[in-house]
Amino acid sequence: MVGFSRTNLDRQRAEWNLRDGQVTVVGFMDDDRASIDMTRFDGVNASRCEPGGVVFPGGLLLARVRAILPEYHSLWCAVSEQARVLALDQFTPHVIRVLRAMADSGEWWCERLCQEHELSSRGSARSLNWLCRHGYIEGSGRRVDTGRYDHDPVYRMTEAGRCTLRMLSESPEEFRALAAET
């Protein structure tokens, strides 16, 4: 059984557990109207989502959590990848904004990603690694000295990554239509 846990006062937490096709969402909100839902990818009926919540076609319901912590961003990408394979094709607006901003940038590295999108260093590194493995970005062959860490590798968007990420829309209807066309 899953429950809520608070890591810091007034800080939200969302944990993602992808096993046997099941996503477990653990979260709470600042306004004490916390909700939690567990569904499966295989079409289990999900309860209606409250305003501000996220509903995927096919029965996957994300609890009404306003933001996910950066540490779970790369795992969220993996969940999203699995969701697309199963025609559950909606990203959260937060993730879409970050990905589109990355598509519009020339070159960037972990530290810059942290500063521009208020992500943690560990979460950004995981996200960069995931994007690299899936061919959305590539190393530029140079490194940058941030003054705080070892020299960070600089990445740039691949053409395939740029095309894919620029197509992402914050409108679920537009994104579903785009996914249906492709």
C-alpha positions as CSV (number, residue, x, y, z in Angstrom):
1,M,0.0,0.0,0.0
2,V,1.3,3.4,-0.8
3,G,0.9,6.6,1.2
4,F,2.1,10.2,1.5
5,S,5.4,11.3,2.9
6,R,6.8,14.8,3.3
7,T,10.5,15.4,2.6
8,N,10.6,19.1,3.4
9,L,8.0,21.6,4.8
10,D,5.9,23.0,1.9
11,R,7.8,20.9,-0.6
12,Q,6.0,18.5,-2.9
13,R,7.2,15.0,-3.7
14,A,6.2,12.5,-6.4
15,E,7.6,9.0,-6.7
16,W,7.3,6.9,-9.8
17,N,7.5,3.2,-9.7
18,L,7.3,1.4,-13.1
19,R,7.0,-2.3,-12.7
20,D,4.8,-4.9,-14.4
21,G,3.2,-2.1,-16.4
22,Q,2.0,-0.3,-13.3
23,V,2.6,3.3,-12.3
24,T,2.3,4.2,-8.7
25,V,1.9,7.9,-7.9
26,V,2.7,9.2,-4.5
27,G,2.2,12.9,-3.9
28,F,0.8,15.7,-1.8
29,M,-0.1,19.3,-2.4
30,D,0.5,22.5,-0.6
31,D,-3.2,23.2,-0.2
32,D,-3.8,20.1,1.9
33,R,-6.2,18.7,-0.8
34,A,-3.9,15.8,-1.5
35,S,-5.1,12.9,-3.6
36,I,-3.7,9.7,-4.8
37,D,-4.6,7.2,-7.5
38,M,-3.2,4.0,-8.7
39,T,-4.0,2.6,-12.1
40,R,-2.5,0.2,-14.6
41,F,-1.7,0.7,-18.2
42,D,-4.1,-2.1,-19.2
43,G,-7.2,0.0,-19.2
44,V,-8.3,-0.2,-15.5
45,N,-11.0,2.3,-14.9
46,A,-9.7,5.5,-13.3
47,S,-11.7,7.9,-11.2
48,R,-12.3,11.3,-12.6
49,C,-9.4,13.7,-12.1
50,E,-9.9,16.8,-10.1
51,P,-9.3,20.2,-11.9
52,G,-5.6,20.6,-12.5
53,G,-5.0,16.9,-12.6
54,V,-3.7,14.9,-15.6
55,V,-5.6,12.2,-17.3
56,F,-4.0,9.9,-20.0
57,P,-6.1,8.1,-22.6
58,G,-6.2,4.4,-21.7
59,G,-6.9,4.8,-18.0
60,L,-3.6,6.1,-16.6
61,L,-4.4,8.8,-14.0
62,L,-1.7,10.9,-12.4
63,A,-2.7,12.2,-9.0
64,R,-3.3,15.9,-8.6
65,V,0.3,16.8,-7.9
66,R,1.3,20.3,-9.2
67,A,5.0,19.5,-9.9
68,I,7.4,16.6,-10.0
69,L,10.8,16.9,-8.4
70,P,13.7,17.1,-10.8
71,E,15.3,13.9,-9.4
72,Y,12.5,11.9,-11.0
73,H,12.5,13.7,-14.3
74,S,14.4,11.1,-16.2
75,L,12.2,8.3,-14.8
76,W,9.2,10.4,-15.8
77,C,10.7,10.4,-19.3
78,A,10.9,6.7,-19.2
79,V,7.3,6.5,-18.1
80,S,6.3,8.8,-20.9
81,E,8.2,6.7,-23.4
82,Q,6.3,3.6,-22.2
83,A,3.1,5.6,-22.3
84,R,3.7,6.6,-25.9
85,V,4.3,3.0,-26.9
86,L,0.9,2.2,-25.4
87,A,-0.8,5.2,-26.9
88,L,-0.9,7.0,-23.6
89,D,0.5,10.1,-25.2
90,Q,0.4,13.1,-22.9
91,F,3.2,14.9,-21.1
92,T,2.8,17.3,-18.2
93,P,3.0,21.0,-19.2
94,H,6.1,21.3,-16.9
95,V,8.1,18.6,-18.8
96,I,6.9,20.0,-22.2
97,R,8.1,23.5,-21.3
98,V,11.6,22.2,-20.3
99,L,11.9,20.0,-23.4
100,R,10.8,22.7,-25.8
101,A,13.2,25.2,-24.2
102,M,16.0,22.7,-24.7
103,A,15.0,22.3,-28.3
104,D,15.3,26.0,-28.9
105,S,18.8,26.3,-27.2
106,G,22.0,25.8,-29.1
107,E,24.3,24.1,-26.6
108,W,23.9,23.5,-22.9
109,W,25.3,21.4,-20.1
110,C,24.1,20.2,-16.7
111,E,24.9,23.3,-14.7
112,R,23.1,25.6,-17.3
113,L,20.1,23.3,-17.3
114,C,20.0,23.5,-13.5
115,Q,20.0,27.3,-13.6
116,E,17.6,27.8,-16.4
117,H,15.0,25.3,-15.3
118,E,15.6,25.2,-11.6
119,L,16.5,21.5,-11.7
120,S,18.8,19.7,-9.4
121,S,22.3,18.7,-10.6
122,R,21.5,15.0,-10.1
123,G,18.2,15.2,-11.8
124,S,19.6,17.1,-14.8
125,A,22.4,14.6,-15.2
126,R,20.0,11.7,-15.3
127,S,17.8,13.5,-17.8
128,L,20.7,14.4,-20.0
129,N,21.9,10.8,-19.9
130,W,18.4,9.5,-20.9
131,L,18.1,12.0,-23.8
132,C,21.5,11.0,-25.0
133,R,20.7,7.3,-24.9
134,H,17.6,7.8,-26.9
135,G,19.3,9.9,-29.6
136,Y,17.7,13.3,-28.8
137,I,21.0,14.9,-27.9
138,E,24.7,14.3,-28.5
139,G,28.0,15.4,-27.0
140,S,29.6,18.4,-28.8
141,G,33.1,17.1,-28.1
142,R,34.0,19.9,-25.7
143,R,33.6,20.5,-22.0
144,V,32.9,23.6,-19.9
145,D,34.4,24.6,-16.5
146,T,31.5,25.6,-14.3
147,G,33.8,26.5,-11.4
148,R,31.9,24.3,-9.0
149,Y,32.2,20.8,-10.4
150,D,34.5,18.9,-12.8
151,H,34.3,20.0,-16.4
152,D,30.8,19.2,-17.6
153,P,30.4,17.8,-21.2
154,V,28.5,20.1,-23.5
155,Y,25.5,18.7,-25.4
156,R,23.6,19.8,-28.4
157,M,20.3,18.7,-29.8
158,T,20.3,16.3,-32.7
159,E,18.1,17.1,-35.7
160,A,15.8,14.3,-34.7
161,G,15.6,15.5,-31.2
162,R,14.9,19.1,-32.3
163,C,12.1,18.0,-34.6
164,T,10.5,15.8,-32.0
165,L,10.7,18.2,-29.0
166,R,9.5,21.2,-31.0
167,M,6.4,19.3,-31.9
168,L,5.4,18.9,-28.3
169,S,2.4,20.9,-27.3
170,E,1.1,22.0,-24.0
171,S,-2.4,21.3,-25.3
172,P,-3.3,17.6,-24.7
173,E,-5.8,17.7,-27.6
174,E,-3.1,19.0,-30.0
175,F,-0.6,16.5,-28.8
176,R,-3.0,13.6,-29.2
177,A,-3.9,14.7,-32.7
178,L,-0.2,15.0,-33.5
179,A,0.5,11.5,-32.1
180,A,-2.3,10.1,-34.1
181,E,-0.9,11.5,-37.3
182,T,2.6,10.2,-36.7
